[in-house]
Amino acid sequence: MVFILGKKISMSQQFKEAGEIVPITLIEAGPCLVTQIKTKEKDGYQAVQVGFGAKKKINKPLQGHLKDLGKFKYLREFKVNDLNNYKVGDKIDVSIFKPGEKIQASGTSKGRGFQGVVKRHHFHGSPATHGHKDQLRMPGSIGATAPQRVFKGRRMPGRMGGDRVTIKNLEIVEVKPMENLLVVKGAVPGAKNSLLEIRSL
């Protein structure tokens, strides 16, 4: 498994040779630096910690942890089976991926705020007429009479978005090592400039 951290730039589209339109997402991926190797003996699990993105100031504990590696905006861990391929200070860039390869992207979805049941859970709503004044987007009945309480898990209005979302089987259309860009077919989670964790499948 190969992995990298990236930043969602924007969405666009490309034309194939046959004239077919392909929706694409541009991701600024890496360069990342290996900042720590976690072992089973010392930490209880095997993982590689990588840093991505520049930051002007970091706190003292982080300065001690990173030493002379740099000031990173993001630190994330990826669990790996074989640690022999990695050592602290190694650079990871987009050249580890190839066009046509399948990947998965994880990120935080856009926050939607407090939303009703029609938008949040795709309820179809009530009829618009025949005694249904002001009821079009209402949730309707929320439970039976007998237990005198609302059961857990009842779909109701509430905060929507801001969740960790993973999308699998995304295809890499193009890799641009000079610009640190990955061109991926389809949409990835999150808003512009949000962090993405990208792994090969």
Beta strands, then each sheet from edge to edge (+ up, - down):
strand 1: 3-15
strand 2: 21-29
strand 3: 32-38
strand 4: 47-54
strand 5: 72-79
strand 6: 91-92
strand 7: 102-108
strand 8: 113-115
strand 9: 158-160
strand 10: 164-176
strand 11: 181-185
strand 12: 195-200
sheet 1: 1+ 2- 11+ 10- 7+ 12- 1+
sheet 2: 5+ 4- 3+ 6-
sheet 3: 8+ 9-
end
